[in-house]
Amino acid sequence: MGAQDNESFEVFFDKFMEEEFQVSRVLFPITKVFLDDDTYDADSIILQKGDWIYDRMLLSVQDKTDAYPQIYDNFSHKLRDTDERVFAWKGFSDVEVYYYFKRIAGKWFLVRIEDFSV
């Protein structure tokens, strides 16, 4: 598959908000990192396809006025032409969520989630 056959991230991301399409584009098993409610230390779980719950990532925090969405084009959060993207909800107070996407064989997949929201 050549570069011209690569799926556009913007087109993919819009479709990723559809429940059936979303589960088809999560690379299982997937790691979800989060803060422990009691200790605030990072912890993680491994999700299998049967564990997946539809993630309304665009709608889940958009009603918060203290958070804004940001998309990065690689895992180091620097703008380059790569097969990596990070969609982030960045908050001024307690919202910090990262969705890591990787283009594999021309198609985008969610490969990791980090939720450091308090």
N, CA, C and O atoms as a GROMACS GRO file, in nm:
protein
  472
    1MET      N    1   0.085  -0.117   0.000
    1MET     CA    2   0.000   0.000   0.000
    1MET      C    3   0.089   0.123   0.000
    1MET      O    4   0.173   0.139   0.088
    2GLY      N    5   0.072   0.211  -0.097
    2GLY     CA    6   0.155   0.330  -0.109
    2GLY      C    7   0.101   0.444  -0.026
    2GLY      O    8  -0.009   0.437   0.028
    3ALA      N    9   0.182   0.550  -0.017
    3ALA     CA   10   0.142   0.667   0.063
    3ALA      C   11   0.010   0.726   0.015
    3ALA      O   12  -0.068   0.776   0.095
    4GLN      N   13  -0.015   0.720  -0.118
    4GLN     CA   14  -0.140   0.775  -0.171
    4GLN      C   15  -0.262   0.694  -0.125
    4GLN      O   16  -0.374   0.744  -0.131
    5ASP      N   17  -0.241   0.571  -0.080
    5ASP     CA   18  -0.350   0.488  -0.032
    5ASP      C   19  -0.374   0.502   0.118
    5ASP      O   20  -0.466   0.442   0.172
    6ASN      N   21  -0.291   0.581   0.185
    6ASN     CA   22  -0.306   0.598   0.329
    6ASN      C   23  -0.437   0.669   0.361
    6ASN      O   24  -0.474   0.767   0.296
    7GLU      N   25  -0.504   0.620   0.462
    7GLU     CA   26  -0.628   0.678   0.510
    7GLU      C   27  -0.600   0.814   0.575
    7GLU      O   28  -0.505   0.827   0.652
    8SER      N   29  -0.681   0.912   0.544
    8SER     CA   30  -0.669   1.044   0.605
    8SER      C   31  -0.710   1.034   0.752
    8SER      O   32  -0.812   0.973   0.783
    9PHE      N   33  -0.632   1.095   0.842
    9PHE     CA   34  -0.668   1.091   0.983
    9PHE      C   35  -0.798   1.165   1.008
    9PHE      O   36  -0.880   1.120   1.088
   10GLU      N   37  -0.818   1.278   0.942
   10GLU     CA   38  -0.937   1.358   0.966
   10GLU      C   39  -1.064   1.281   0.927
   10GLU      O   40  -1.162   1.283   1.001
   11VAL      N   41  -1.061   1.213   0.812
   11VAL     CA   42  -1.177   1.134   0.769
   11VAL      C   43  -1.198   1.017   0.866
   11VAL      O   44  -1.311   0.990   0.908
   12PHE      N   45  -1.089   0.948   0.901
   12PHE     CA   46  -1.096   0.838   0.996
   12PHE      C   47  -1.155   0.884   1.130
   12PHE      O   48  -1.243   0.818   1.185
   13PHE      N   49  -1.105   0.996   1.182
   13PHE     CA   50  -1.145   1.042   1.315
   13PHE      C   51  -1.294   1.074   1.321
   13PHE      O   52  -1.360   1.042   1.420
   14ASP      N   53  -1.347   1.136   1.216
   14ASP     CA   54  -1.491   1.163   1.212
   14ASP      C   55  -1.570   1.033   1.218
   14ASP      O   56  -1.669   1.023   1.290
   15LYS      N   57  -1.526   0.933   1.143
   15LYS     CA   58  -1.596   0.804   1.140
   15LYS      C   59  -1.576   0.728   1.272
   15LYS      O   60  -1.661   0.648   1.311
   16PHE      N   61  -1.463   0.752   1.340
   16PHE     CA   62  -1.432   0.683   1.466
   16PHE      C   63  -1.534   0.716   1.575
   16PHE      O   64  -1.543   0.644   1.674
   17MET      N   65  -1.609   0.822   1.558
   17MET     CA   66  -1.712   0.859   1.656
   17MET      C   67  -1.835   0.769   1.644
   17MET      O   68  -1.922   0.772   1.731
   18GLU      N   69  -1.844   0.687   1.537
   18GLU     CA   70  -1.954   0.593   1.518
   18GLU      C   71  -1.921   0.466   1.597
   18GLU      O   72  -1.812   0.411   1.585
   19GLU      N   73  -2.016   0.420   1.675
   19GLU     CA   74  -1.992   0.309   1.769
   19GLU      C   75  -1.940   0.181   1.702
   19GLU      O   76  -1.840   0.125   1.748
   20GLU      N   77  -2.003   0.135   1.596
   20GLU     CA   78  -1.960   0.010   1.532
   20GLU      C   79  -1.824   0.024   1.468
   20GLU      O   80  -1.741  -0.068   1.476
   21PHE      N   81  -1.799   0.137   1.403
   21PHE     CA   82  -1.669   0.158   1.340
   21PHE      C   83  -1.560   0.167   1.446
   21PHE      O   84  -1.449   0.115   1.427
   22GLN      N   85  -1.590   0.233   1.557
   22GLN     CA   86  -1.491   0.252   1.662
   22GLN      C   87  -1.434   0.120   1.711
   22GLN      O   88  -1.312   0.105   1.716
   23VAL      N   89  -1.518   0.026   1.745
   23VAL     CA   90  -1.468  -0.101   1.798
   23VAL      C   91  -1.387  -0.178   1.693
   23VAL      O   92  -1.299  -0.256   1.727
   24SER      N   93  -1.416  -0.155   1.566
   24SER     CA   94  -1.340  -0.223   1.460
   24SER      C   95  -1.201  -0.163   1.442
   24SER      O   96  -1.115  -0.224   1.378
   25ARG      N   97  -1.178  -0.043   1.497
   25ARG     CA   98  -1.049   0.025   1.479
   25ARG      C   99  -0.973   0.045   1.608
   25ARG      O  100  -0.889   0.135   1.618
   26VAL      N  101  -1.001  -0.038   1.708
   26VAL     CA  102  -0.922  -0.041   1.830
   26VAL      C  103  -0.833  -0.164   1.819
   26VAL      O  104  -0.882  -0.274   1.792
   27LEU      N  105  -0.703  -0.146   1.839
   27LEU     CA  106  -0.609  -0.257   1.830
   27LEU      C  107  -0.605  -0.330   1.964
   27LEU      O  108  -0.535  -0.287   2.057
   28PHE      N  109  -0.680  -0.438   1.974
   28PHE     CA  110  -0.690  -0.516   2.098
   28PHE      C  111  -0.581  -0.621   2.103
   28PHE      O  112  -0.539  -0.673   2.000
   29PRO      N  113  -0.534  -0.652   2.224
   29PRO     CA  114  -0.568  -0.588   2.351
   29PRO      C  115  -0.506  -0.449   2.358
   29PRO      O  116  -0.400  -0.424   2.301
   30ILE      N  117  -0.574  -0.359   2.428
   30ILE     CA  118  -0.529  -0.220   2.437
   30ILE      C  119  -0.505  -0.185   2.584
   30ILE      O  120  -0.580  -0.228   2.673
   31THR      N  121  -0.401  -0.107   2.608
   31THR     CA  122  -0.368  -0.063   2.744
   31THR      C  123  -0.436   0.070   2.772
   31THR      O  124  -0.432   0.162   2.690
   32LYS      N  125  -0.500   0.079   2.888
   32LYS     CA  126  -0.556   0.205   2.935
   32LYS      C  127  -0.487   0.239   3.066
   32LYS      O  128  -0.496   0.165   3.164
   33VAL      N  129  -0.418   0.352   3.066
   33VAL     CA  130  -0.348   0.401   3.185
   33VAL      C  131  -0.437   0.507   3.250
   33VAL      O  132  -0.499   0.588   3.181
   34PHE      N  133  -0.443   0.505   3.383
   34PHE     CA  134  -0.528   0.599   3.455
   34PHE      C  135  -0.468   0.626   3.592
   34PHE      O  136  -0.376   0.556   3.635
   35LEU      N  137  -0.519   0.728   3.659
   35LEU     CA  138  -0.475   0.760   3.794
   35LEU      C  139  -0.563   0.686   3.894
   35LEU      O  140  -0.685   0.688   3.884
   36ASP      N  141  -0.500   0.622   3.990
   36ASP     CA  142  -0.573   0.556   4.097
   36ASP      C  143  -0.644   0.663   4.179
   36ASP      O  144  -0.584   0.763   4.217
   37ASP      N  145  -0.773   0.642   4.205
   37ASP     CA  146  -0.853   0.743   4.277
   37ASP      C  147  -0.802   0.772   4.418
   37ASP      O  148  -0.818   0.884   4.468
   38ASP      N  149  -0.742   0.672   4.482
   38ASP     CA  150  -0.697   0.691   4.620
   38ASP      C  151  -0.555   0.745   4.630
   38ASP      O  152  -0.527   0.834   4.711
   39THR      N  153  -0.464   0.691   4.549
   39THR     CA  154  -0.322   0.727   4.562
   39THR      C  155  -0.275   0.828   4.458
   39THR      O  156  -0.169   0.889   4.475
   40TYR      N  157  -0.352   0.848   4.351
   40TYR     CA  158  -0.314   0.933   4.238
   40TYR      C  159  -0.189   0.883   4.167
   40TYR      O  160  -0.124   0.959   4.095
   41ASP      N  161  -0.154   0.755   4.188
   41ASP     CA  162  -0.044   0.692   4.114
   41ASP      C  163  -0.100   0.637   3.983
   41ASP      O  164  -0.218   0.602   3.974
   42ALA      N  165  -0.016   0.630   3.880
   42ALA     CA  166  -0.057   0.573   3.752
   42ALA      C  167  -0.077   0.423   3.768
   42ALA      O  168   0.004   0.354   3.829
   43ASP      N  169  -0.184   0.374   3.713
   43ASP     CA  170  -0.216   0.231   3.710
   43ASP      C  171  -0.261   0.201   3.569
   43ASP      O  172  -0.282   0.293   3.490
   44SER      N  173  -0.277   0.075   3.534
   44SER     CA  174  -0.321   0.042   3.399
   44SER      C  175  -0.401  -0.087   3.399
   44SER      O  176  -0.389  -0.171   3.488
   45ILE      N  177  -0.482  -0.101   3.296
   45ILE     CA  178  -0.554  -0.224   3.271
   45ILE      C  179  -0.539  -0.257   3.123
   45ILE      O  180  -0.516  -0.169   3.040
   46ILE      N  181  -0.553  -0.383   3.091
   46ILE     CA  182  -0.550  -0.430   2.952
   46ILE      C  183  -0.694  -0.464   2.915
   46ILE      O  184  -0.757  -0.547   2.980
   47LEU      N  185  -0.744  -0.400   2.811
   47LEU     CA  186  -0.881  -0.424   2.767
   47LEU      C  187  -0.882  -0.517   2.646
   47LEU      O  188  -0.806  -0.498   2.551
   48GLN      N  189  -0.968  -0.617   2.650
   48GLN     CA  190  -0.993  -0.704   2.536
   48GLN      C  191  -1.115  -0.651   2.463
   48GLN      O  192  -1.186  -0.564   2.514
   49LYS      N  193  -1.140  -0.701   2.344
   49LYS     CA  194  -1.254  -0.653   2.264
   49LYS      C  195  -1.385  -0.662   2.342
   49LYS      O  196  -1.467  -0.571   2.334
   50GLY      N  197  -1.405  -0.770   2.417
   50GLY     CA  198  -1.528  -0.787   2.494
   50GLY      C  199  -1.542  -0.688   2.609
   50GLY      O  200  -1.652  -0.670   2.661
   51ASP      N  201  -1.432  -0.623   2.649
   51ASP     CA  202  -1.434  -0.525   2.758
   51ASP      C  203  -1.463  -0.383   2.709
   51ASP      O  204  -1.491  -0.294   2.789
   52TRP      N  205  -1.456  -0.363   2.576
   52TRP     CA  206  -1.464  -0.228   2.522
   52TRP      C  207  -1.601  -0.167   2.542
   52TRP      O  208  -1.704  -0.230   2.516
   53ILE      N  209  -1.603  -0.043   2.589
   53ILE     CA  210  -1.725   0.036   2.601
   53ILE      C  211  -1.707   0.155   2.509
   53ILE      O  212  -1.605   0.224   2.513
   54TYR      N  213  -1.807   0.180   2.426
   54TYR     CA  214  -1.802   0.291   2.331
   54TYR      C  215  -1.756   0.418   2.400
   54TYR      O  216  -1.808   0.456   2.504
   55ASP      N  217  -1.657   0.483   2.340
   55ASP     CA  218  -1.597   0.602   2.398
   55ASP      C  219  -1.641   0.725   2.318
   55ASP      O  220  -1.603   0.741   2.202
   56ARG      N  221  -1.720   0.809   2.380
   56ARG     CA  222  -1.767   0.931   2.315
   56ARG      C  223  -1.664   1.041   2.337
   56ARG      O  224  -1.696   1.147   2.391
   57MET      N  225  -1.541   1.018   2.297
   57MET     CA  226  -1.430   1.107   2.332
   57MET      C  227  -1.455   1.253   2.295
   57MET      O  228  -1.410   1.342   2.366
   58LEU      N  229  -1.523   1.278   2.189
   58LEU     CA  230  -1.549   1.418   2.152
   58LEU      C  231  -1.659   1.480   2.235
   58LEU      O  232  -1.660   1.601   2.257
   59LEU      N  233  -1.751   1.398   2.282
   59LEU     CA  234  -1.864   1.451   2.357
   59LEU      C  235  -1.842   1.446   2.507
   59LEU      O  236  -1.909   1.517   2.582
   60SER      N  237  -1.750   1.361   2.552
   60SER     CA  238  -1.737   1.335   2.695
   60SER      C  239  -1.692   1.455   2.777
   60SER      O  240  -1.730   1.466   2.893
   61VAL      N  241  -1.614   1.544   2.721
   61VAL     CA  242  -1.570   1.659   2.798
   61VAL      C  243  -1.596   1.791   2.729
   61VAL      O  244  -1.551   1.896   2.776
   62GLN      N  245  -1.667   1.789   2.618
   62GLN     CA  246  -1.687   1.914   2.546
   62GLN      C  247  -1.773   2.014   2.622
   62GLN      O  248  -1.770   2.133   2.593
   63ASP      N  249  -1.851   1.966   2.720
   63ASP     CA  250  -1.932   2.059   2.797
   63ASP      C  251  -1.851   2.127   2.907
   63ASP      O  252  -1.902   2.216   2.976
   64LYS      N  253  -1.727   2.086   2.925
   64LYS     CA  254  -1.642   2.151   3.024
   64LYS      C  255  -1.577   2.273   2.958
   64LYS      O  256  -1.514   2.261   2.853
   65THR      N  257  -1.592   2.386   3.019
   65THR     CA  258  -1.535   2.507   2.960
   65THR      C  259  -1.386   2.519   2.989
   65THR      O  260  -1.320   2.607   2.934
   66ASP      N  261  -1.333   2.431   3.073
   66ASP     CA  262  -1.192   2.441   3.109
   66ASP      C  263  -1.106   2.338   3.035
   66ASP      O  264  -0.994   2.310   3.079
   67ALA      N  265  -1.156   2.281   2.924
   67ALA     CA  266  -1.078   2.183   2.848
   67ALA      C  267  -1.092   2.214   2.699
   67ALA      O  268  -1.193   2.266   2.654
   68TYR      N  269  -0.988   2.180   2.625
   68TYR     CA  270  -0.990   2.201   2.481
   68TYR      C  271  -0.926   2.080   2.414
   68TYR      O  272  -0.837   2.017   2.471
   69PRO      N  273  -0.970   2.046   2.292
   69PRO     CA  274  -0.910   1.932   2.221
   69PRO      C  275  -0.782   1.974   2.149
   69PRO      O  276  -0.769   2.087   2.104
   70GLN      N  277  -0.688   1.880   2.140
   70GLN     CA  278  -0.562   1.901   2.069
   70GLN      C  279  -0.527   1.771   1.999
   70GLN      O  280  -0.537   1.664   2.059
   71ILE      N  281  -0.484   1.778   1.873
   71ILE     CA  282  -0.438   1.659   1.802
   71ILE      C  283  -0.292   1.678   1.768
   71ILE      O  284  -0.252   1.779   1.710
   72TYR      N  285  -0.212   1.579   1.804
   72TYR     CA  286  -0.069   1.576   1.771
   72TYR      C  287  -0.046   1.474   1.661
   72TYR      O  288  -0.122   1.378   1.649
   73ASP      N  289   0.057   1.493   1.581
   73ASP     CA  290   0.080   1.400   1.471
   73ASP      C  291   0.184   1.293   1.501
   73ASP      O  292   0.228   1.223   1.410
   74ASN      N  293   0.223   1.278   1.625
   74ASN     CA  294   0.315   1.172   1.665
   74ASN      C  295   0.314   1.161   1.817
   74ASN      O  296   0.257   1.246   1.885
   75PHE      N  297   0.376   1.056   1.868
   75PHE     CA  298   0.370   1.029   2.011
   75PHE      C  299   0.455   1.124   2.094
   75PHE      O  300   0.439   1.128   2.216
   76SER      N  301   0.545   1.201   2.032
   76SER     CA  302   0.624   1.298   2.107
   76SER      C  303   0.558   1.436   2.109
   76SER      O  304   0.615   1.531   2.161
   77HIS      N  305   0.438   1.446   2.051
   77HIS     CA  306   0.357   1.568   2.051
   77HIS      C  307   0.422   1.682   1.972
   77HIS      O  308   0.395   1.798   2.000
   78LYS      N  309   0.505   1.650   1.873
   78LYS     CA  310   0.566   1.749   1.785
   78LYS      C  311   0.510   1.730   1.645
   78LYS      O  312   0.486   1.617   1.604
   79LEU      N  313   0.490   1.838   1.572
   79LEU     CA  314   0.429   1.830   1.440
   79LEU      C  315   0.528   1.782   1.334
   79LEU      O  316   0.624   1.851   1.300
   80ARG      N  317   0.501   1.663   1.283
   80ARG     CA  318   0.578   1.604   1.173
   80ARG      C  319   0.482   1.518   1.090
   80ARG      O  320   0.371   1.489   1.135
   81ASP      N  321   0.524   1.479   0.971
   81ASP     CA  322   0.443   1.391   0.887
   81ASP      C  323   0.474   1.247   0.925
   81ASP      O  324   0.573   1.190   0.879
   82THR      N  325   0.389   1.187   1.010
   82THR     CA  326   0.414   1.052   1.059
   82THR      C  327   0.287   0.968   1.053
   82THR      O  328   0.181   1.017   1.013
   83ASP      N  329   0.298   0.844   1.092
   83ASP     CA  330   0.184   0.753   1.101
   83ASP      C  331   0.133   0.744   1.244
   83ASP      O  332   0.075   0.643   1.284
   84GLU      N  333   0.154   0.849   1.322
   84GLU     CA  334   0.110   0.853   1.460
   84GLU      C  335   0.032   0.982   1.484
   84GLU      O  336   0.066   1.088   1.432
   85ARG      N  337  -0.074   0.972   1.564
   85ARG     CA  338  -0.150   1.089   1.606
   85ARG      C  339  -0.189   1.070   1.752
   85ARG      O  340  -0.210   0.958   1.798
   86VAL      N  341  -0.197   1.180   1.823
   86VAL     CA  342  -0.246   1.178   1.961
   86VAL      C  343  -0.358   1.282   1.969
   86VAL      O  344  -0.337   1.400   1.943
   87PHE      N  345  -0.478   1.235   2.005
   87PHE     CA  346  -0.588   1.326   2.031
   87PHE      C  347  -0.590   1.347   2.182
   87PHE      O  348  -0.596   1.251   2.259
   88ALA      N  349  -0.585   1.473   2.224
   88ALA     CA  350  -0.577   1.502   2.367
   88ALA      C  351  -0.686   1.598   2.409
   88ALA      O  352  -0.719   1.693   2.338
   89TRP      N  353  -0.741   1.572   2.526
   89TRP     CA  354  -0.824   1.670   2.594
   89TRP      C  355  -0.733   1.732   2.699
   89TRP      O  356  -0.691   1.666   2.794
   90LYS      N  357  -0.704   1.859   2.682
   90LYS     CA  358  -0.616   1.930   2.775
   90LYS      C  359  -0.702   2.025   2.857
   90LYS      O  360  -0.781   2.102   2.803
   91GLY      N  361  -0.686   2.017   2.987
   91GLY     CA  362  -0.766   2.102   3.074
   91GLY      C  363  -0.681   2.202   3.148
   91GLY      O  364  -0.561   2.184   3.165
   92PHE      N  365  -0.744   2.307   3.191
   92PHE     CA  366  -0.675   2.407   3.272
   92PHE      C  367  -0.672   2.365   3.418
   92PHE      O  368  -0.601   2.425   3.499
   93SER      N  369  -0.750   2.262   3.451
   93SER     CA  370  -0.751   2.216   3.590
   93SER      C  371  -0.739   2.065   3.598
   93SER      O  372  -0.630   2.014   3.623
   94ASP      N  373  -0.849   1.991   3.577
   94ASP     CA  374  -0.846   1.849   3.610
   94ASP      C  375  -0.863   1.753   3.492
   94ASP      O  376  -0.880   1.633   3.514
   95VAL      N  377  -0.859   1.802   3.367
   95VAL     CA  378  -0.879   1.715   3.251
   95VAL      C  379  -0.748   1.696   3.177
   95VAL      O  380  -0.684   1.794   3.136
   96GLU      N  381  -0.706   1.570   3.159
   96GLU     CA  382  -0.586   1.537   3.083
   96GLU      C  383  -0.600   1.394   3.031
   96GLU      O  384  -0.568   1.298   3.101
   97VAL      N  385  -0.649   1.381   2.907
   97VAL     CA  386  -0.674   1.251   2.847
   97VAL      C  387  -0.607   1.246   2.711
   97VAL      O  388  -0.618   1.340   2.632
   98TYR      N  389  -0.536   1.134   2.683
   98TYR     CA  390  -0.466   1.116   2.557
   98TYR      C  391  -0.512   0.987   2.490
   98TYR      O  392  -0.517   0.881   2.553
   99TYR      N  393  -0.544   0.997   2.361
   99TYR     CA  394  -0.579   0.881   2.278
   99TYR      C  395  -0.470   0.868   2.172
   99TYR      O  396  -0.450   0.960   2.092
  100TYR      N  397  -0.400   0.755   2.172
  100TYR     CA  398  -0.288   0.733   2.080
  100TYR      C  399  -0.335   0.649   1.961
  100TYR      O  400  -0.388   0.540   1.978
  101PHE      N  401  -0.314   0.702   1.840
  101PHE     CA  402  -0.353   0.635   1.717
  101PHE      C  403  -0.229   0.606   1.633
  101PHE      O  404  -0.134   0.684   1.632
  102LYS      N  405  -0.230   0.493   1.564
  102LYS     CA  406  -0.119   0.455   1.477
  102LYS      C  407  -0.176   0.408   1.344
  102LYS      O  408  -0.275   0.334   1.340
  103ARG      N  409  -0.114   0.452   1.233
  103ARG     CA  410  -0.155   0.406   1.101
  103ARG      C  411  -0.078   0.279   1.070
  103ARG      O  412   0.045   0.279   1.064
  104ILE      N  413  -0.154   0.170   1.050
  104ILE     CA  414  -0.095   0.039   1.024
  104ILE      C  415  -0.150  -0.008   0.890
  104ILE      O  416  -0.272  -0.017   0.872
  105ALA      N  417  -0.060  -0.038   0.797
  105ALA     CA  418  -0.100  -0.082   0.662
  105ALA      C  419  -0.200   0.015   0.601
  105ALA      O  420  -0.296  -0.026   0.535
  106GLY      N  421  -0.179   0.146   0.624
  106GLY     CA  422  -0.261   0.250   0.563
  106GLY      C  423  -0.387   0.286   0.638
  106GLY      O  424  -0.457   0.379   0.597
  107LYS      N  425  -0.421   0.214   0.747
  107LYS     CA  426  -0.544   0.241   0.821
  107LYS      C  427  -0.511   0.280   0.965
  107LYS      O  428  -0.416   0.230   1.024
  108TRP      N  429  -0.592   0.372   1.020
  108TRP     CA  430  -0.570   0.422   1.155
  108TRP      C  431  -0.636   0.332   1.259
  108TRP      O  432  -0.747   0.281   1.238
  109PHE      N  433  -0.566   0.312   1.373
  109PHE     CA  434  -0.615   0.232   1.485
  109PHE      C  435  -0.582   0.303   1.616
  109PHE      O  436  -0.477   0.365   1.629
  110LEU      N  437  -0.673   0.292   1.712
  110LEU     CA  438  -0.646   0.337   1.848
  110LEU      C  439  -0.559   0.231   1.914
  110LEU      O  440  -0.596   0.114   1.916
  111VAL      N  441  -0.443   0.272   1.970
  111VAL     CA  442  -0.349   0.174   2.026
  111VAL      C  443  -0.324   0.190   2.176
  111VAL      O  444  -0.267   0.101   2.238
  112ARG      N  445  -0.365   0.304   2.234
  112ARG     CA  446  -0.339   0.326   2.376
  112ARG      C  447  -0.424   0.443   2.425
  112ARG      O  448  -0.453   0.536   2.348
  113ILE      N  449  -0.463   0.439   2.551
  113ILE     CA  450  -0.536   0.550   2.614
  113ILE      C  451  -0.467   0.582   2.746
  113ILE      O  452  -0.431   0.492   2.822
  114GLU      N  453  -0.449   0.711   2.772
  114GLU     CA  454  -0.397   0.756   2.901
  114GLU      C  455  -0.492   0.862   2.955
  114GLU      O  456  -0.519   0.962   2.888
  115ASP      N  457  -0.543   0.839   3.075
  115ASP     CA  458  -0.636   0.932   3.137
  115ASP      C  459  -0.578   0.973   3.274
  115ASP      O  460  -0.586   0.898   3.371
  116PHE      N  461  -0.522   1.093   3.278
  116PHE     CA  462  -0.462   1.143   3.401
  116PHE      C  463  -0.551   1.251   3.465
  116PHE      O  464  -0.504   1.333   3.543
  117SER      N  465  -0.679   1.248   3.431
  117SER     CA  466  -0.773   1.343   3.489
  117SER      C  467  -0.790   1.313   3.637
  117SER      O  468  -0.783   1.198   3.681
  118VAL      N  469  -0.811   1.418   3.711
  118VAL     CA  470  -0.829   1.404   3.856
  118VAL      C  471  -0.977   1.404   3.888
  118VAL      O  472  -1.015   1.393   4.004
   0.00000   0.00000   0.00000
